[in-house]
Amino acid sequence: MTENTFNTPAPGSPGPEKPRSRNLLIYGILIAALAGTWIYMFYDKSKSSEIVTSQKIQIDSISSSRDALEQDFNAANARLDDLISQNTRMDSLVKTKDKEIQDMKARISSILTKKNATAAELAEARRLIEQLKSNIEGYQQTIERLEGEKIVLAGERDYARKERDSVSTVKDSLGKQVELGSVLHASNIKLEPIRVKGNGKEIATTKAKRADMMRVEFDLDDNRIAPTGDKEIFVAISAPDGSPLAVEALGSGRFTLEDGTEKLYTAKKTVAYVQGQRQAVTMDWKQNSDFKPGDYGVEIYHNGFKIGQGKVTLKKGGLF
């Protein structure tokens, strides 16, 4: 019988290779799976990092937006406070919408103080701030309009005042002219020393030691402006040395000149003046001391204005 040695491995030769190939395949699959795991882990980590970075950017963006909104809101509040402090009418204007403004500011503050405010809430805050700024701008325009009206009114008042002052000035000027026109004028002025005899007879003299009194005579000229009525006339007589002849106990005193200063008068008289008529006036001055020789002056005043003057000379001693 012949032995069949076909396909029979020789003693000591390697066995079949099929199990080895299977092992290699398994190893390859495991390596591929491990590599896939690494790749996935790397991708997942990379993706997570991107998400974290994106979230951080969003948070930073929201934080920056909130900071910007806070600055904008604070600036708007500061401007509103400044307008109110500078203009009382602005304060009144704001108070008419006080509830609306306070609600708006409260909502903005509520959003900006939230640490986790959303983008939508920040957008709402931005819209409200813009509305507040718009209201402030409207208030500013209203103030400017009111100030313009104030300037116009002030100008009109100033114009009216100037017109009134002008009319008043003209009126005063006319009044002054009438007042000046109504001042009487004295003419034919005579200052005459008089000696009174024992029997009461009066005679003129030129001797100082014989003079007992001074008589002032003058005419008040006709005046068609001065109304009929009592007119107070003042007479001021001056001695040769320039001193006024004035004794209070004898009726002398002071009167006011047209420039506001005062002057001593020797005597005064109230004259019943008739408009448009010439009137003769006589005034006597008898002093309680002797007259001295020299030049005597006389000035006549009405309404504070000097309306005439004259003089006379008394000589020393001698026979009558």
C-alpha positions as CSV (number, residue, x, y, z in Angstrom):
1,M,0.0,0.0,0.0
2,T,1.4,3.3,-1.1
3,E,1.4,6.2,1.6
4,N,-0.4,9.4,0.6
5,T,1.9,12.3,1.6
6,F,0.2,15.0,-0.4
7,N,-0.8,18.0,1.7
8,T,0.8,16.5,4.7
9,P,3.3,18.9,6.3
10,A,6.6,17.7,6.8
11,P,7.7,17.1,10.3
12,G,9.0,20.3,11.9
13,S,7.6,22.6,9.2
14,P,5.4,25.7,10.2
15,G,1.7,25.1,10.7
16,P,-1.2,26.8,8.8
17,E,-1.0,30.7,8.6
18,K,-4.8,31.3,8.8
19,P,-4.9,32.0,12.6
20,R,-2.1,34.6,12.3
21,S,-3.8,36.5,9.6
22,R,-6.9,36.7,11.8
23,N,-4.9,38.1,14.6
24,L,-3.4,40.8,12.5
25,L,-6.9,41.8,11.3
26,I,-8.1,42.1,14.9
27,Y,-5.1,44.2,15.8
28,G,-5.7,46.5,12.8
29,I,-9.3,47.0,13.8
30,L,-8.4,47.8,17.4
31,I,-5.7,50.3,16.3
32,A,-8.2,51.9,13.9
33,A,-10.8,52.1,16.7
34,L,-8.3,53.6,19.0
35,A,-7.2,56.1,16.4
36,G,-10.8,57.0,15.8
37,T,-11.3,57.5,19.5
38,W,-8.4,59.8,19.7
39,I,-9.5,61.7,16.7
40,Y,-13.0,62.0,18.1
41,M,-11.7,63.1,21.5
42,F,-9.4,65.6,19.9
43,Y,-12.3,66.9,17.8
44,D,-14.7,67.0,20.7
45,K,-12.1,68.9,22.8
46,S,-11.5,71.3,20.0
47,K,-15.3,71.8,19.6
48,S,-15.8,72.3,23.3
49,S,-12.9,74.9,23.3
50,E,-14.6,76.7,20.4
51,I,-17.9,76.7,22.3
52,V,-16.3,78.1,25.5
53,T,-14.4,80.7,23.4
54,S,-17.7,81.7,21.7
55,Q,-19.5,81.9,25.0
56,K,-16.8,84.0,26.5
57,I,-16.9,86.3,23.5
58,Q,-20.7,86.6,23.9
59,I,-20.4,87.3,27.6
60,D,-17.7,89.9,27.0
61,S,-19.8,91.4,24.3
62,I,-22.9,91.6,26.6
63,S,-20.7,93.0,29.4
64,S,-19.3,95.6,27.1
65,S,-22.7,96.5,25.8
66,R,-24.0,96.9,29.4
67,D,-21.0,99.1,30.3
68,A,-21.6,101.3,27.2
69,L,-25.3,101.5,28.0
70,E,-24.6,102.4,31.6
71,Q,-22.3,105.2,30.4
72,D,-25.0,106.4,28.0
73,F,-27.7,106.3,30.6
74,N,-25.6,108.2,33.2
75,A,-24.8,110.8,30.6
76,A,-28.5,111.2,29.8
77,N,-29.3,111.5,33.5
78,A,-26.6,114.1,34.0
79,R,-27.8,116.2,31.1
80,L,-31.4,116.0,32.4
81,D,-30.3,117.1,35.9
82,D,-28.2,119.9,34.4
83,L,-31.1,121.2,32.4
84,I,-33.4,121.1,35.4
85,S,-30.8,122.9,37.6
86,Q,-30.3,125.7,35.1
87,N,-33.9,126.3,34.2
88,T,-36.9,126.3,36.6
89,R,-39.3,126.1,33.7
90,M,-37.5,122.9,32.6
91,D,-38.2,121.5,36.1
92,S,-41.9,122.3,35.7
93,L,-41.8,120.8,32.2
94,V,-40.2,117.6,33.4
95,K,-42.7,117.3,36.3
96,T,-45.6,117.2,33.9
97,K,-44.2,113.9,32.6
98,D,-42.5,112.8,35.8
99,K,-44.3,109.4,36.1
100,E,-43.3,108.5,32.5
101,I,-39.7,109.5,33.0
102,Q,-39.4,107.7,36.4
103,D,-40.8,104.5,35.0
104,M,-38.5,104.6,32.1
105,K,-35.4,105.3,34.3
106,A,-36.5,102.5,36.7
107,R,-36.7,100.0,33.9
108,I,-33.4,100.9,32.5
109,S,-31.7,100.7,35.9
110,S,-33.3,97.3,36.5
111,I,-31.9,95.9,33.3
112,L,-28.4,97.4,33.8
113,T,-28.1,96.1,37.4
114,K,-28.8,92.5,36.3
115,K,-25.7,90.5,36.1
116,N,-27.2,88.0,33.7
117,A,-29.1,90.5,31.5
118,T,-29.9,89.0,28.2
119,A,-29.1,90.5,24.8
120,A,-32.9,91.1,24.4
121,E,-33.0,93.0,27.7
122,L,-30.0,95.0,26.8
123,A,-31.6,95.9,23.5
124,E,-34.7,97.0,25.4
125,A,-32.5,99.2,27.7
126,R,-30.8,100.7,24.6
127,R,-34.2,101.5,23.1
128,L,-35.4,103.1,26.4
129,I,-32.2,105.1,26.7
130,E,-32.6,106.4,23.2
131,Q,-36.2,107.4,24.0
132,L,-35.0,109.2,27.2
133,K,-32.4,111.0,25.2
134,S,-35.0,112.0,22.6
135,N,-37.3,113.3,25.3
136,I,-34.4,115.3,26.8
137,E,-33.6,116.7,23.3
138,G,-37.3,117.7,23.0
139,Y,-37.1,119.4,26.4
140,Q,-34.0,121.3,25.3
141,Q,-35.7,122.5,22.2
142,T,-38.7,123.6,24.3
143,I,-36.4,125.6,26.6
144,E,-34.7,127.3,23.6
145,R,-38.1,128.2,22.2
146,L,-39.2,129.5,25.6
147,E,-36.0,131.5,26.0
148,G,-36.5,132.9,22.5
149,E,-40.0,134.0,23.5
150,K,-38.6,135.4,26.7
151,I,-36.0,137.4,24.7
152,V,-38.8,138.6,22.3
153,L,-41.0,139.6,25.3
154,A,-38.1,141.3,27.0
155,G,-37.4,143.2,23.8
156,E,-41.0,144.2,23.5
157,R,-41.1,145.2,27.1
158,D,-37.8,147.1,26.7
159,Y,-39.3,148.9,23.6
160,A,-42.5,149.6,25.4
161,R,-40.5,150.9,28.4
162,K,-38.4,153.1,26.1
163,E,-41.5,154.4,24.4
164,R,-43.0,155.1,27.8
165,D,-39.8,156.7,29.0
166,S,-39.7,158.7,25.7
167,V,-43.3,159.8,26.2
168,S,-42.6,160.5,29.8
169,T,-39.5,162.5,28.8
170,V,-41.5,164.5,26.3
171,K,-44.2,165.0,28.9
172,D,-41.7,166.0,31.5
173,S,-40.1,168.3,29.0
174,L,-43.4,169.9,28.1
175,G,-44.2,170.1,31.8
176,K,-40.9,171.7,32.4
177,Q,-41.6,174.2,29.6
178,V,-45.0,174.9,31.0
179,E,-43.5,175.2,34.5
180,L,-40.8,177.6,33.2
181,G,-43.4,179.4,31.1
182,S,-45.5,179.9,34.2
183,V,-42.7,181.5,36.2
184,L,-43.5,185.2,36.6
185,H,-41.1,187.9,35.7
186,A,-40.4,191.1,37.7
187,S,-39.7,194.5,36.1
188,N,-39.3,198.1,37.2
189,I,-37.5,196.9,40.3
190,K,-36.7,199.5,42.9
191,L,-35.0,199.2,46.3
192,E,-35.6,202.3,48.2
193,P,-34.4,203.3,51.8
194,I,-37.3,204.9,53.7
195,R,-37.2,207.2,56.7
196,V,-40.3,207.2,58.9
197,K,-40.9,210.5,60.7
198,G,-42.4,210.8,64.1
199,N,-45.8,211.6,62.6
200,G,-45.7,208.4,60.6
201,K,-44.9,210.1,57.3
202,E,-42.5,208.2,55.1
203,I,-39.9,209.8,52.9
204,A,-37.1,208.4,50.8
205,T,-33.5,208.9,51.9
206,T,-30.0,208.1,50.7
207,K,-28.4,208.4,54.1
208,A,-27.6,205.1,56.0
209,K,-28.1,206.6,59.4
210,R,-31.5,208.0,58.5
211,A,-32.9,204.8,56.9
212,D,-35.5,203.0,59.0
213,M,-36.5,200.4,56.4
214,M,-36.0,199.2,52.9
215,R,-38.9,199.2,50.5
216,V,-38.9,196.9,47.5
217,E,-41.2,197.8,44.6
218,F,-41.6,196.0,41.4
219,D,-44.2,194.9,38.8
220,L,-45.1,191.3,38.0
221,D,-45.4,191.3,34.3
222,D,-48.5,189.8,32.5
223,N,-48.2,186.1,31.8
224,R,-50.7,184.1,29.8
225,I,-49.4,180.7,30.9
226,A,-49.3,181.2,34.7
227,P,-52.8,180.4,36.0
228,T,-54.7,182.8,38.2
229,G,-54.0,182.1,41.9
230,D,-51.8,182.8,44.8
231,K,-48.1,183.2,44.0
232,E,-45.4,183.1,46.7
233,I,-42.7,185.7,46.0
234,F,-39.4,185.7,47.9
235,V,-37.2,188.8,48.3
236,A,-33.5,188.5,49.3
237,I,-31.7,191.7,50.3
238,S,-27.9,191.7,50.8
239,A,-25.9,194.1,52.8
240,P,-22.8,196.0,51.5
241,D,-20.5,193.2,52.8
242,G,-22.6,190.6,50.9
243,S,-24.2,189.1,53.9
244,P,-28.0,188.4,53.7
245,L,-30.4,190.6,55.6
246,A,-32.4,187.9,57.4
247,V,-33.8,187.8,60.9
248,E,-36.0,184.8,61.6
249,A,-37.9,186.6,64.3
250,L,-38.9,189.2,61.7
251,G,-40.2,186.7,59.2
252,S,-37.0,185.7,57.3
253,G,-36.3,182.1,56.5
254,R,-35.1,179.7,53.8
255,F,-36.5,178.6,50.5
256,T,-35.5,176.1,47.8
257,L,-34.0,177.1,44.5
258,E,-34.8,175.2,41.3
259,D,-31.5,173.3,41.5
260,G,-32.4,171.9,44.9
261,T,-30.1,174.2,47.0
262,E,-31.5,176.4,49.8
263,K,-31.2,180.2,50.1
264,L,-32.0,182.7,52.8
265,Y,-34.8,185.1,52.1
266,T,-35.3,188.5,53.7
267,A,-39.1,188.6,53.3
268,K,-41.8,186.9,51.4
269,K,-45.3,187.8,50.2
270,T,-48.2,185.9,48.7
271,V,-49.6,187.7,45.7
272,A,-53.1,187.1,44.4
273,Y,-52.1,186.9,40.8
274,V,-54.5,187.2,37.8
275,Q,-53.5,185.5,34.6
276,G,-52.5,187.9,31.8
277,Q,-52.4,191.0,34.0
278,R,-49.5,193.2,35.2
279,Q,-49.5,193.7,38.9
280,A,-47.6,196.1,41.2
281,V,-46.0,194.6,44.3
282,T,-44.6,196.3,47.4
283,M,-42.6,194.7,50.2
284,D,-41.0,196.4,53.2
285,W,-38.1,195.3,55.4
286,K,-37.6,196.9,58.8
287,Q,-34.7,195.4,60.6
288,N,-33.8,195.5,64.3
289,S,-30.3,197.1,63.6
290,D,-29.0,200.1,61.8
291,F,-28.3,200.1,58.1
292,K,-24.7,200.6,57.1
293,P,-23.6,202.8,54.2
294,G,-22.7,201.0,51.0
295,D,-24.4,199.2,48.1
296,Y,-27.4,197.0,48.9
297,G,-28.7,194.4,46.4
298,V,-32.1,192.8,46.0
299,E,-33.1,189.6,44.2
300,I,-36.7,188.5,43.6
301,Y,-37.6,184.8,43.3
302,H,-40.7,182.8,42.1
303,N,-40.9,179.0,42.0
304,G,-37.2,178.8,42.8
305,F,-36.1,181.0,39.9
306,K,-34.7,184.5,40.1
307,I,-37.1,186.7,38.3
308,G,-35.4,190.1,38.8
309,Q,-32.8,192.1,40.7
310,G,-31.8,195.6,41.6
311,K,-29.6,197.7,43.9
312,V,-29.4,200.9,45.9
313,T,-26.6,202.8,47.6
314,L,-26.8,204.3,51.0
315,K,-24.4,207.1,51.9
316,K,-22.8,208.0,55.2
317,G,-24.3,210.6,57.5
318,G,-24.9,214.2,56.6
319,L,-27.8,216.4,56.8
320,F,-31.2,215.1,55.7
